[in-house]
Amino acid sequence: MATIDDLRTLWDALDQTMVSIEAVVDVPSKLEAIAQLESEAAAPDLWNDQERAQDVTSRLSRLQSDVEKVTSLRHRLEDAKVLMDLGVEEDDADTIAEADTSLVGLSPDIQSLEVRTLLAGDYDDRDALVTIRSEAGGVDAADFAEMLLRMYLRWSDRHGHSAEVFDTSYAEEAGIKSATFQVKAPFAYGTLSVEQGTHRLVRISPFDNQGRRHTSFAGVEVLPVTEESDHIEIPEADIKVDVFRSSGPGGQSVNTTDSAVRITHLPTGLVVSCQNEKSQLQNKTAALKVLQSRLLERMRLEREAEMRQLKGDGGNSWGSQIRSYVLQPYQMVKDHRTDFEVGNPSAVFDGDIDGFIDAGIRWRRQQANEE
């Protein structure tokens, strides 16, 4: 068991972290916003406009959750101090041990909330639109892309986030050429945006009858989902809409009607498709949502390029290799930006990627502070 001096040092460190979190979250202003939203939610005619009602209730729920997380952790931290002081005052080893257990349990929760407060980008609080594409490596790359798709869907499931797959393009032999899905959760974009870049897999290929080691690559793109306030208007004259039949693994047809939709944005050449909804109209709506997000990201990147040019900054590429998953000759997953690594690839592919995400968010903030 830690000494009382160790516990006091730990408590002081956690208290300082909580103070910085409380300053960023600004609970008093959030309580004012909650009171205003509660007043709006109580209006008898609120649900006459369902879209506005959903926006009000969603914002209210999000703010209440933010405040509850901060106040709950502060109460737990103060309770631990009471236990610690009581244990010293009464010279009670059991009470000190209880304080020790409480503080050790609090530490990761406070650190996790601290990472959340680092998400302060323009679109960080939005849902995320994620696209995974197989790159160099043939069938192994297609298989790897499907492994990454499962990894992110499992991560979403672990956190209770809703994930909706819009489009999956299957490869001929195994795996996928690409897939696009939306993660619906507060700060999903800010959280997952650090996953953007090229991922690399090294393993004995299950598709090589000579049992040789292969290296394959897959790309991950993460975009913020657009909102009405973004004003991303797409005139009908600027798009070309094609319809086709949905297909399953190995090119197998899974739909006997032309319900899948492909949209080409003529001014930019951007192409998006959606085939996972039941009707052509639903697929077109989902595809337009994806196209709007890509146009929003294009505008953001153009603004960043202008700023880099003004600052004389060469910039950095999201397409650079960010992480390696090595299954042979040893077992390791390592992020090349943060040097964070684990020796259990199976757990990572099963969605245990919070350590990589947290390290990535801290790394990104550090890079921004150094600019």
KEVEX-283412 format. One record per residue: residue in one letter; x, y, z of N, C-alpha, C, O, CB in turn. Coordinates in steps of 0.2 Angstrom, whole numbers, plus 5000, padded with zeros to 4 digits. Last residue first. Glycine has a CB too. Example, Ala and Ser with C-alpha at 12.3 -4.5 7.8 and 13.67 -1.06 7.14 Angstrom:
s506449895035506849955036506450005039506750065040507049975029
a506649725039506249785039506649845039507149835042505749785045
END
This chain:
e501851264836501851304830501851374831501851414827501251284826
e501751204848502451214846502451254840502951284838502751144845
n500351174850500751224854501451244852501651304854500751194861
a500251074840499851144839500251194844500251254842499151134841
q500950974846501150994840500851064839501151114836500950954834
q500150954858500850974858501051004852501451054852501250914861
r498950904852498950974855499650994856499751054856498550964862
r499350784846499150844842499150904845499350954842498450824839
w499750714858500250734853500050794849500450834847500450674849
r498450704864498950744867499550764863499750814863499250694873
i497850624853497550684855498050734859498150794857496950674859
g498650504854498650544848498350614849498650664846498250514843
a498450454867499050484865499150524859499450574859499550414864
d497050424865497250474870497950504868498050564869497250444877
i497250324854496850384853497050444858497150494856496050374854
f497950224861498250254855497850324853498150374852498150214848
g497050194871497750214873498050254867498350304868498150154875
d495950144864495850204868496550234869496650294869495450194874
i495750024857496250074854496250144858496550194856496050084847
d495149884856495449914862495949964859496549954859495749864866
g494549814845494249884847494649914853494349974855493549874848
d495149704841494549694844494249764847493749764851494549644850
f496449744838495949734832495249714835494749714831496149674828
v496949754851496849814847496349804841495949844840497549834844
a496949614855496549664858496449724854495849754854496849674865
s497849574845497249544845496749594849496149604846497249474848
p499149634848498749654842498049634842497549664840499049634836
n499849674861499349624860498849654854498349684855498849624867
g500849764866501049694863500549644862500649584862501549664868
v500849934861500549884865500849814862500949814856499849884866
e501450104861501450034858501149984863501149994869502150014856
f501850274856501350224860501350154857501250154851500650254862
d502450354848502850304851502450254856502750214859503450324854
t501750454841501850454849502250404852502450414858501150454851
r501950424828501950494830502050494837502450534840501350524828
h501850284826502450314824502550384826503050414826502550304817
d501250164837501050224833501650264832502050274837500550264837
k501149984835501550044837501350104833501250104827502350034837
v500949824841500649884837500949944840500949954846499849884838
m501649664840501649734843501249774838501249774832502349754843
q502449514840501849544841501849614844502049624850501349494845
y503649464827503449474834502749504834502449524829503949524838
p503849454814504049394818503949404826504049364830504749384817
q502049464814502649424813503249464811503149504807502449364808
l501249564816501049504819501549454818501549394821500349474815
v501149734819501549684817501349614820501249614827502349704819
y500549874813500249824816500649764814500649734809499449804815
s500950044814501149984812500849924816500849934822501849974811
r500450214809500450154814500550094811500350084805499750154818
i500550314800500450334807500550274812500750284817499850364808
q501150384785501050314789501050334796501550364799501650264787
s500250524778500850484780500650424785500150424788501250534784
g499150594775499150524771499850494774499950434771499250534764
w499150714781498750664784498850594781498650544784498050674785
s500650804780500150764777499850714781500150674784500550724771
n500950964785501050894786500550864782499950884782501150874793
g501851124781501251084782501451004783502050994783500851084776
g502851214779502751164774502151124775501951084770503351124773
d502451384782502451314785502351264779501951274775501951314790
g502351524780502951484777503051414780503551394780503551524779
k501151584784501651574789502351544786502851534790501351524794
l500451574772500651644775501151634780501551684781499951674778
q500451444770500751484765500951544768501551574767500351494759
r499551404781500251384780500751424776501351434777500251304778
m498451474777498751494783499451474783499951504785498351464789
e498151394765498251474764498651494771499051534770497551504764
a497951274771498451284766498651354765499251374765498251254759
e496751294778497351284782498051294777498551314779497351204784
r495851314768495951374773496651364776497051404777495451384778
e495851194762496051244758496251304763496751344761495551264753
l495351114773496051104770496351164766496951184767496151034767
r494051164773494451174779495251164777495651204779494351114784
m493551124760493651194762494051204768494451254768492951224763
r493650984762494051014757494151094758494651124757493751004750
e492750964772493450954773493850984768494451014770493550884774
l491551004764491751044770492451034772492851084774491251024776
l491650894755491650964753491851014759492251064758491050994749
r491350794764492050794760492150864757492750884757492050744754
s490150824768490650814773491350824769491750854772490650754777
q489350814756489450874760489950874765490350924765488750884764
l489550674753489850724749489850794752490350824752489350734743
v488750614764489550604763489850654759490350684761489650534760
k487550664760487850684767488550674767488950714769487450644773
l487350604748487350674748487750704755488050754755486750714747
a487250474753487750494749487850564748488450594749487650464741
a485950484760486650464763487250484759487750514762486650384765
t485150514749485150554755485850544759486150594760484550544759
k485250394741485450464738485550514744486050554744484950484733
n484750294750485450294748485750364745486250384746485550244742
q483450334750483850334756484550334755484950374758483650274761
l483050324737483050384740483450394746483850444747482350404741
q483250184735483650224731483650294734484250334734483450234724
s483150094751482850124745483350164741483850194744482250164747
k483950034761483449994757483250024751483049984746482949974762
e485750064762485050074763484650034759484850014754484950154763
n487050034756486749994762486050014764485849974768487250004767
q487650104746487250054744486950014750486649954749487650004740
c488350254740487950224746487550164743487150174738487550274750
s489750354735489250304734488950274740489250284745489450244729
v490550494727490350454733489850404731489450414726490150504739
v491850584720491350534719491250494726491650474729491650484714
l492450744715492350694720491750644719491250664716492150734727
g492550834705492750764703492650714709492850664708493450764700
t492250964707492850944710493050874708493650854709492750944717
p491050994698491651044699492251014702492751044700491351104703
l490350864700490650884693491150944694491750934691490150914688
h490250734710490250814710490650844705491250834705490450834717
t489350594708489950634706489850704706489350734703490150604698
i488650464717488550534715489250564713489750554717488250574721
r487750314716488450344715488350414713487950434708488850304710
v486750204725486750264721487550294721487850284727486350324725
a485650054724486250084726486350154722486150154716486850044725
s484550004718484450044723485050084725485050134729484150014729
d483949924706484449974706484350024711484150074710484450004699
t483649754713483449824710484049864711484449864714482849844714
t484149644719483849634713483549694710483349694704483249584713
n485549624729484949664728484749654721485149664716485049744730
v486749564729486349554735485649594735485249594739486649584742
s487849484719487349524720486849514726486649454727486849524713
q489549464723488949434723488349484724488449524728488849384729
g490849504724490449524718489749494718489449514713490849504712
g491449464736491549424730491149444724491049404719491449354731
p490049514746490749494745490849454739490349414736490849444751
g488749604736489049584742489749554741490049574736488649524745
s488049754729488449694728488649674735488849714739488949694723
s486649844722487149834727487449764726487149714723486749834734
r486549914705486349864710486849844715487449844714486149794706
f486450084703486650024701486449974706486149994712487450024700
v486350254696486050204701486350134698486450124692485350204701
d487150414697487050354694486750304699486950304705487750324691
v487050584695486850534699486750474695486450474690486150554703
k488150724696487850674691487650614696488150584700488450654686
i487950894701488050824702487750784697487350804693487750814709
d487651024698488351014699488450934701489050924702488551054705
a486351044697486751044691487451024692487751014687486651114688
e485951044710485750984706486150984700486450934698485050974705
p487051124721486551124716486551064712487051034711486751184711
i487351114737487551074731487051074726486551044726487750994733
e487951204751487451194746487751164740488251184737487051254744
i488351204766488651174761488051154756487751104756489051104763
h488051274779487851304772488251274766488551314762487951384772
d488251244792488851244787488751274781489151294777489151174786
s487151234799487451294800488051304795488351354794487751304807
e486751104797486351154794486751214794486751254789485651164796
e488251004797487651024800487351084796487651104791487751044807
t489250854792489050924791488350944795487950894797488850944784
v490450774802489750764798489550844798489550874803489250724802
p492150774798491650794802490950794798490950804793491750864805
l493150624793492850694792492250714797491950664800492550694785
v494550524791493950544796493750614794494150664794494250534803
e495150384783495050454782494450474787493950434787494750474774
v496450274782495950294785495750374785496250414786495950274793
g497150144771497050214773496450234777495950204775497150264767
a498250014772497550034772497550104774497950124779497049994776
f499449894766499349954769498549974768498249944763499750014765
s500649754770500049784767499849854770500049864776499449734766
t501849634768501649704771501149734767501149734761502349744771
h502049464772501849514768501749584772501549574778501249494764
r503049314773502849374776502649424771503049444767503349394781
r502349154766502849214766502549274770501949284771503149234759
g501749034763501849054770502349114771502749114776502049004774
q501448994751502148974753502249004760502849004762502649004748
n500149034748500248964750500948944751501148884753500048924743
d499449174755500149154752500249084753500349064759500749194754
f498449214763498349204756498949184752498849174746498049274753
p498949244775498449184775498349164767498049114766497849194779
s500549304777499949304773499549244773499849194771500049334766
i501249344792501249294787500549294784500049284787501349224791
r501349534792501049464795501249414790501449424784500349464796
v501049694795501549654794501349584797501249574803502249674796
l500149844790500149774793500649734791500749724785499449744791
r499850014793500249964790500249894794500249894800501049984789
h498850154788499050104793499350044790499250034784498350084797
t498950324785499050264783499250214788499650224792499550264777
g497550434792498250424789498250354787497750314786498750434795
q496650464807496750474800497450464798497950494801496550544798
e496550464820496650394817496750404810496950354806496050354818
v496150584825496950564826497050494823497650484822497150564833
s494850584824495250614818495950604819496350604814495150694819
l494150534834494350484829494850514824495150484820493750454826
t493850644842494150584845494450544840495050524840493650544849
g493250734834493850754837494250694840494850694840493650804843
y492050654830492550674825493250694829493750674827492350734821
a491450634843491650574839492250594834492750564833491050544835
f490850724851491550724850491850664846492450654847491950734857
p489450624854489750684855490550674855490850634858489550714862
a489050514840489250524847489550594848489850614844489750464850
k489050404828488550454831488750464838488450414842487850444829
v489950374814489950364821489550424825489750474824490650354825
q489650314798489650364803489550344810489250304812489050414801
f490750244785490250234791490250294795490750334795490350174795
t491250154771491150224774490550214779490050184778490950274769
a492550064763491950064767491850134770492350164772491950004773
s493349964750493250024754492650024758492249974757493250094750
k493749834747494049894744494049954748494449994749493849904736
i493849704759493549764756493949804752494549814754493049794761
g494049524759494049594762493649644758493249624755494849614762
a494449424744494249434752494349504754494649544750494749384756
e494249434730494449374734494249374741493949324744495149364733
e493649564727493449504723493649434728493249394728493849494717
a493049674740493549654735493349584732492949544735494249644739
y491549774742491949714743492449704738492349714732491449654744
s491149924748491349894742491849834743492449844745491749954738
t489949994757490449944758490549914751490149884748490249884763
d489150124765489350094759489950044760490450064764489550154754
f488750164778488350184772488550154766488150134762488550264771
v488450104794488850094788488450114782487850094781489050014787
e488350184809487950164803488450164797488750214795487350224802
a488450164826488850174820488450144814488150094815489550124821
s488250234842487950204837488350214830488650274829487250244836
h489250184857489150234851488750204846488850144844489750264849
g489750114867489050124867488850174862488250204862488750144873
h491050084867490850144870490150164870489850214872491250204867
r491049964860491249964867491050024871490950024877492049954867
d490550004848490149964852490349964859489949964864490149894849
s491750074843491150114844490650074849490350104853490750124837
w492649964843492750024847492150064848491950084854493350064844
r491949894833492049864839492149914844491849914850492549804840
l492249984822491549964824491449934831491049944835491149914819
y493549974822493250044823492550024825492250064830493250084817
m493849844818494149874824493749934826493649944832494849884823
r493149824806492849784812493149824818492849824823493049714812
l494049904798493349914799493049884805492649924809492949894792
l495249834800495149894803494449924803494249954808495549954798
m494849714793495049714800494949774803494749784809495749684800
e494649774780494149744783494249734791493749744795493849674780
a496049804777495549854777494849834781494549874785495349884770
f496549674777496749724782496249774783496049794788497449754781
d496049634765495849594771496049644777495649644782496249534772
a496649724756495849714756495649684763495149704766495549684750
a497949684758497749754760496949754760496749784765497949804754
d497949554753498149564760497849634763497649644768498849554761
v497649574740497149544744497349554751496849554755497049464742
g498749714738498349664735497749644740497449674743498749614733
g499649814743499649754746499149694743499149644746499549754753
a499149984745499549934742499549874746499549874752500349964742
e497449994752498050024748498449974745498249914743498350084752
s495750004756496349964755496849994750496650034745496149894752
r495050124766495250104759495850054759496250074763495350164755
i493750194776494350154776494450124769493950104765494250094781
t493050334782493150294776493750254777494350284778493150344770
v491850414794492550374793492550334786492050294785492650324799
l491350544801491150504795491850474793492350514791490950554789
a490750584817491250574813491050524807490650484808491850534817
d489850724825489850654823490450644818490650694815489250624820
r490750854834490250824829490350754829490850724831490350854822
d491650924841491150904845490650864840490050844843490750954848
d492650974832492850914836492250884840492250824841493350934841
y492651084823492151024822492250964827491950914826492151004815
d493651164828493051194825492451144825491951154826493151224818
g494351094843494351114836493651134834493151124837494651054832
a494551044856494351114855494351134848494251204847494651164860
l494950924866494650934859494250994859493651004861494050874859
l495450924878495950944873495550954866495850974861496550904873
t494550874886494550944886495050974881495051034879494750964893
r494850734884494250764881494250834881493950864876493550734885
v495950724893496050714886495450744882495550784877496050644884
e495250734905495750784903495850784896495850834892496350774907
l494550614905494150674905494650734903494450774899493750694911
s495650524907495250524901494850584900494750604894494750464902
q496150574920496550574914496150574907496250614903497050524914
i495050534928495150604927495650614921495550664917495550624933
d495050394926494450434924494650504923494350534919493950424930
p496350354931496250354924495550384922495550414916496150274922
s496150404945496650424941496550424933496550464930497350394942
l495150334953495050404950495550424945495350454940495050454955
g495850224957495250214953495150274949494850274944494650184956
v496750274966497050244960496450234955496550234949497250174963
l495850334975496250374971496550344965496550374960496850404975
s495250214981494850264978495250314973495050324967494550314983
t496350154987495950114981495550174977495550164971495550064984
d496750244996497250224991496850194985496950214979497750174994
a495650245004495750305001496250294995496150324990496050365006
e495750115009495150135005495250195001495050204996494550145010
a496950135017496950085011496350105006496350095000496950015013
i496450215026496950245022496950195016497050225010497650245025
t495550125033495350185030495750215025495650245019495150245035
d496450035038495950015033495650075029495550075023495449975037
a497250105047497550085041497050065035497150075029498050025042
d497050245056496650185053496950165047496750195042495850195053
d497250355063497750305063497450235061497650185064498150305069
e496350455063496150405068496750345067496650295071495550375066
e496950545054496750565061496650515066496850515072496150615060
v497150465043497750495047497550515054497950495059498050555043
g495850435040496350385041496950405045497150365049496550345035
l495350565037495150525043495550475045495650455051494450505041
d496150605026496250635032495950605038496250605043495850705031
m495650505017496350505018496450545025496850525029496750545012
l494250535017494450465019495250465021495450445026494350415013
v494350665011494050655018494250585021494450585026493250655017
k494850634999495250675003495050665010495350665015495250745001
a493850554993494450524994494950564999495250535003494850514987
d492950664992492750604996493450564998493450545004492250554993
e493550734982493450764988493350714994493550714999492950814988
l493450644971494050664973494050694980494450684984494350724968
r492050634970492450574971493150594974493350564979492450534965
h491750764966491450744972491850684975492050674980490750724972
r492350774954492550814959492350794966492750794971492350894958
l491650684946492350664948492650714954493050694958492850674942
s490450744946490450674949491250664951491350634956490250624944
t490650864939490450864946490550794950490750794956489750894947
v491050804926491550844930491350844937491750834942491550914927
k489850734923490550704923491050744927491350714931490850694916
e488850834923488850774928489550744928489750724934488350724925
v489250914912489250944919489250884924489650884929488650984921
d489050824902489650854903489750884910490250874913489750914898
s487650794903488150744903488850774905489250744909488250694897
q487150914900486950884907487550834908487750824914486250854907
l487550934887487750974892487650944899488150954903487351044892
r486850824881487550834880487850874886488350854889487750854873
s485450854883485750794886486550794886486850774891485550734882
l485350984876485250974883485550914886485950924892484550974885
r485650934863486050984866486050984874486550984877485951054863
s484450854861485150824861485650874864486150844868485350814853
t483450944863483450884868484150854868484450834873482950834867
v483651024852483651054859483750994864484151004868482951084860
d483550944841484150974842484251004849484751004853484251034837
q482250894842482850844843483450884844483950854848482850804837
a481651014840481550974846482050934847482350924853480850944846
r481951034827482151084832482151054839482551054843481751154832
e481250934821482050934820482350984825482850974828482150964813
q479950944824480350884827481050894826481450874830480150824823
d478951064829479551064824480051004827480451024831479851134824
n478151024839477851044832478351044827478251034821477451104833
w478751004850478750944846478350964839478350914835478550884849
l478451124857479151104855479151054850479551064845479551084861
d477351174863477351164856478051144853478151144847477151234852
p477651184877477151134874477151124867476951074864476451154876
a479251194883478751224879478251174876478451124873479051264873
a480351124889479651124892479051154888478551154890479751154899
a481451154881481151094881480451084884480051034883481651044884
e481651294885481451274879481151204878480551194875482051284874
s482051264898481451304897481151294890480551294890481651384898
e483151194896482651154900481951194899481451174898482851154907
l483951284890483751234886483151194889482651174886484351184884
q484251374901483851394895483551344891483051344889484351434891
a484851284909484251314912483851334906483251334906484451364917
i486051254902485551204903484851224905484351204903485851154909
a486651374902486451354895485951294897485451294893486951324891
e487051384915486551434913486251404906485651414905486951504911
l487851274916487251274920486751324917486151314917487451284927
k488951324908488551264905487851264909487351244906488951204906
s489451424916489051444910488651384907488151394904489651464905
p489851344927489351394928489051414922488351414921489651454931
v490851254921490251224923489751284924489151274922490351194930
d492051254911491651314913490951284915490451304912491651364908
v492951174905492251154904491851214906491251214903492151094909
v494151234909494051224902493251214901492951244897494451174899
a494151234923494251294919494051294912493651334909494951324920
e494051094925493451134927493551204924492951234922493451144935
i495351054921494751034917494151074919493751094914494550954920
s496151124931496151144923495551114919495351154915496851114921
v495651054942495551124942495651154934495251194932496151164946
m496050924939495350934939495251014939494751034936495050914946
t497450934940497150914934496450934934496150964929497250844932
q497550964954497751014949497451004942497251044938498551014948
d497050844959496650904960496850964955496450994953496850934967
l498050754955497350744952496950814953496550824949497050684956
a499050804963499150804956498450804952498350834947499550744954
d498550784976498750854974498750854966498550904963499350884977
w498450644976497850694977497950764974497550784971497650694984
l499850614976499350594970498750634970498550654965499250514971
t500250664988500550694981500150674975500050714971501250654980
r499550594997499450664996499750694990499450744987499750705002
l500050464994499350484993499250554992498850574988498850444998
d501350484998501250464991500550484990500350504984501350394990
d501150505012501450555008501350545001501150594997502150565010
i500650385016500150435016500450495012500050535009500050465023
t501150255004501250295010500750355010500450375005501950315012
a500250124996500650184996500650215003500150205007500350224991
m500449945000500050005000500450065000501050065003499550005006
END
